[in-house]
Amino acid sequence: MCDVEELLRRGAAELGIQLTHGQRRKALCYLGMIQEHNQRLNLVGTSDPETLVLKHILDSLTGLTVLKEHSLVKIIDIGTGAGLPGVPLAIAQPGLEITLVESNERKAKFLQECKRSLDLSSVEVVRGRADELGRLPLLRDSFEAVISRAVAPTRVLIEHTAPFCKENYYIMLYKGRDVDAEIAICRHALEELRVQIEEIIETKIPYLGAERNLVVLRKVGPTAARYPRRIGIPQKRPL
């Protein structure tokens, strides 16, 4: 069996990220919590430790370069589920202030347990739906980076994420290999929500060969007060 901690160390190093022994142990503790609760909460598709490292931890960490490049600190993770990508990013870069948004009550409680057990003092957990929370003054127009991974089609995600983002700051979406088709139908959503494509970064997960993309958007104007639309409408009638 592969040494999972060594796999994590080498994989992160391939991404240009040097994890300390303490960070690696904290990440493995987090994986253990996912394995313990996965069957009950349906957190991720597998509990295999090597797959968790490659497909979830390392994939989450691919976004760290973008956050560092733009010196982004105050971050919100929309639809975080098991805490991905927010928790791995918080472990790898303790200075980040990350708010984890999850609508499922049991998953939100799991995230609170992760925060306590892993001593992630700069992480906050908020339970609720993006299409409701995006209207709250406390959260709206408040973040330097809005991130989301494997939650919804891109044009739906733009409506869910843009209200949280400060003007002239960034939205980063973790997407699969075939992102071009999604981007091609986003023109109206981009214009309506005052967002533009900054760059699309092709990434590869070390030792897996899976090709992924980080879609980096910049908010170039204020989000109209009518967005996000009421619950369920962005999915039913995407912009």
C-alpha distance (Angstrom), angle and dihedral (degrees) to the residues before:
residue distance angle dihedral
M1 . . .
C2 3.80 . .
D3 3.81 119.2 .
V4 3.80 97.0 -111.4
E5 3.79 95.1 -159.8
E6 3.81 90.9 51.7
L7 3.81 89.9 47.5
L8 3.79 88.7 53.5
R9 3.80 92.6 47.1
R10 3.80 94.4 49.1
G11 3.79 94.1 41.4
A12 3.79 93.1 51.3
A13 3.81 90.2 46.7
E14 3.83 88.6 54.6
L15 3.80 86.2 58.4
G16 3.81 90.8 49.7
I17 3.82 93.1 -105.4
Q18 3.78 119.7 128.4
L19 3.79 108.9 -156.1
T20 3.79 117.3 -163.0
H21 3.79 120.5 -131.2
G22 3.80 88.7 -104.5
Q23 3.80 92.4 51.9
R24 3.79 91.7 48.9
R25 3.80 91.5 50.1
K26 3.80 90.5 48.6
A27 3.82 90.5 50.5
L28 3.81 90.6 50.5
C29 3.80 90.1 49.3
Y30 3.79 87.9 53.0
L31 3.81 90.3 50.8
G32 3.79 88.9 50.6
M33 3.80 90.0 54.5
I34 3.81 90.4 50.6
Q35 3.80 90.6 50.4
E36 3.80 91.8 48.1
H37 3.81 94.8 51.5
N38 3.81 101.8 27.6
Q39 3.79 99.8 97.0
R40 3.80 92.8 47.7
L41 3.81 97.3 43.3
N42 3.82 102.3 27.4
L43 3.80 90.9 -130.9
V44 3.80 99.7 161.6
G45 3.79 137.6 -2.8
T46 3.81 97.0 -102.8
S47 3.79 141.2 23.7
D48 3.80 94.9 -155.1
P49 3.84 105.0 127.6
E50 3.80 96.9 -142.2
T51 3.79 91.7 49.5
L52 3.80 90.4 47.4
V53 3.81 90.2 54.2
L54 3.79 95.2 46.9
K55 3.79 104.0 35.9
H56 3.77 99.5 33.6
I57 3.81 114.4 19.7
L58 3.80 98.9 37.3
D59 3.79 92.8 37.9
S60 3.81 89.1 53.2
L61 3.80 91.1 49.8
T62 3.82 93.3 56.2
G63 3.81 87.7 82.4
L64 3.80 94.4 58.6
T65 3.81 93.3 85.0
V66 3.82 91.0 58.9
L67 3.80 92.3 48.4
K68 3.80 91.1 50.4
E69 3.80 94.2 44.0
H70 3.80 91.9 57.5
S71 3.85 95.4 33.7
L72 3.80 91.2 -121.5
V73 3.79 114.2 173.7
K74 3.81 110.5 155.8
I75 3.81 105.1 68.9
I76 3.79 137.9 170.0
D77 3.81 122.3 -159.5
I78 3.81 110.9 -152.5
G79 3.81 117.9 -151.4
T80 3.78 91.8 0.7
G81 3.83 96.6 171.3
A82 3.80 105.5 178.6
G83 3.81 89.7 10.9
L84 3.79 97.4 -82.3
P85 2.97 124.3 -177.8
G86 3.82 94.8 -4.5
V87 3.80 101.7 63.6
P88 3.85 96.7 48.7
L89 3.82 89.3 47.5
A90 3.81 90.9 50.3
I91 3.81 90.7 50.2
A92 3.80 93.8 48.0
Q93 3.83 95.2 43.7
P94 3.82 109.5 28.4
G95 3.82 93.1 -175.3
L96 3.80 92.4 69.0
E97 3.80 117.3 105.7
I98 3.79 103.5 -144.5
T99 3.79 128.9 -176.6
L100 3.81 113.5 -161.6
V101 3.81 114.7 -151.5
E102 3.81 118.0 -161.0
S103 3.80 127.6 159.5
N104 3.81 97.6 -161.1
E105 3.80 110.2 90.5
R106 3.81 96.6 -148.8
K107 3.80 92.7 48.1
A108 3.81 90.0 47.7
K109 3.81 89.2 53.9
F110 3.81 88.9 50.4
L111 3.81 89.1 53.3
Q112 3.80 90.9 50.8
E113 3.80 88.1 52.8
C114 3.82 89.7 50.5
K115 3.80 90.6 50.9
R116 3.82 91.1 52.8
S117 3.79 98.5 40.0
L118 3.81 95.1 45.1
D119 3.83 94.0 40.8
L120 3.79 92.6 -125.1
S121 3.79 96.2 167.5
S122 3.82 94.1 169.2
V123 3.82 93.0 55.5
E124 3.80 123.1 92.3
V125 3.80 126.7 -170.1
V126 3.81 121.2 -146.0
R127 3.79 121.0 -176.0
G128 3.78 115.4 -148.7
R129 3.78 146.8 78.7
A130 3.78 121.6 -71.7
D131 3.79 91.9 -130.2
E132 3.81 89.2 60.2
L133 3.80 101.5 34.0
G134 3.81 91.9 49.5
R135 3.80 88.7 71.1
L136 3.80 95.9 54.2
P137 3.85 113.5 105.5
L138 3.81 90.0 -140.3
L139 3.82 91.8 62.1
R140 3.80 105.6 23.0
D141 3.83 116.5 101.3
S142 3.82 88.3 -2.8
F143 3.81 109.0 114.3
E144 3.79 136.3 77.5
A145 3.79 92.0 -153.5
V146 3.79 130.7 23.4
I147 3.79 112.2 -165.6
S148 3.79 133.0 -174.3
R149 3.78 134.0 173.1
A150 3.80 129.3 -159.1
V151 3.80 95.8 -24.1
A152 3.82 110.4 119.5
P153 3.82 144.1 -25.0
T154 3.80 113.8 -59.5
R155 3.81 98.5 -108.3
V156 3.82 90.0 51.6
L157 3.79 91.2 47.8
I158 3.79 91.9 52.2
E159 3.80 90.0 60.4
H160 3.80 91.7 45.2
T161 3.81 94.8 48.4
A162 3.82 108.1 33.8
P163 3.84 96.3 71.7
F164 3.83 90.7 60.9
C165 3.80 95.1 50.1
K166 3.80 125.1 94.3
E167 3.78 115.1 -125.1
N168 3.83 112.7 -89.7
Y169 3.80 91.3 19.1
Y170 3.79 133.7 104.0
I171 3.76 147.4 -86.1
M172 3.79 117.3 -164.4
L173 3.79 120.8 -165.9
Y174 3.80 122.8 -169.4
K175 3.79 106.0 -142.2
G176 3.79 138.1 169.1
R177 3.79 130.2 -105.9
D178 3.81 98.5 -81.2
V179 3.79 100.0 58.3
D180 3.83 97.6 133.1
A181 3.80 94.0 82.9
E182 3.81 91.1 52.3
I183 3.80 92.5 48.5
A184 3.80 92.0 48.6
I185 3.81 92.1 65.6
C186 3.81 96.3 43.0
R187 3.80 99.8 82.0
H188 3.80 96.0 103.0
A189 3.81 93.0 44.4
L190 3.80 91.1 50.3
E191 3.80 93.1 49.6
E192 3.79 95.4 42.6
L193 3.80 94.1 48.8
R194 3.83 95.1 41.5
V195 3.79 94.5 -118.5
Q196 3.79 129.5 134.0
I197 3.79 133.9 -165.8
E198 3.80 109.5 -103.9
E199 3.80 97.4 179.9
I200 3.78 143.5 -35.5
I201 3.78 111.4 -134.0
E202 3.78 120.3 -159.0
T203 3.78 111.4 -142.8
K204 3.78 134.3 -176.2
I205 3.77 124.0 -154.1
P206 3.82 108.7 -127.6
Y207 3.82 115.7 -107.7
L208 3.79 91.3 3.3
G209 3.78 102.5 70.4
A210 3.80 91.6 -148.2
E211 3.77 111.8 148.3
R212 3.79 117.1 -136.4
N213 3.79 137.0 169.3
L214 3.77 134.8 -137.1
V215 3.78 109.5 -150.9
V216 3.80 106.5 -155.2
L217 3.80 115.5 -164.3
R218 3.80 130.8 -179.2
K219 3.78 124.1 -147.3
V220 3.80 106.0 -132.2
G221 3.80 100.8 176.4
P222 3.80 142.8 15.6
T223 3.79 120.4 -67.9
A224 3.79 111.1 -115.2
A225 3.80 113.4 -110.2
R226 3.83 91.5 -117.3
Y227 3.81 90.6 68.7
P228 2.92 133.4 122.7
R229 3.77 93.4 39.0
R230 3.81 119.5 -139.4
I231 3.79 121.7 -67.7
G232 3.78 115.2 -58.8
I233 3.80 97.4 5.5
P234 3.86 97.0 100.8
Q235 3.83 89.2 56.0
K236 3.82 95.0 43.3
R237 3.79 97.1 41.7
P238 3.82 108.4 20.1
L239 3.79 116.9 -168.6
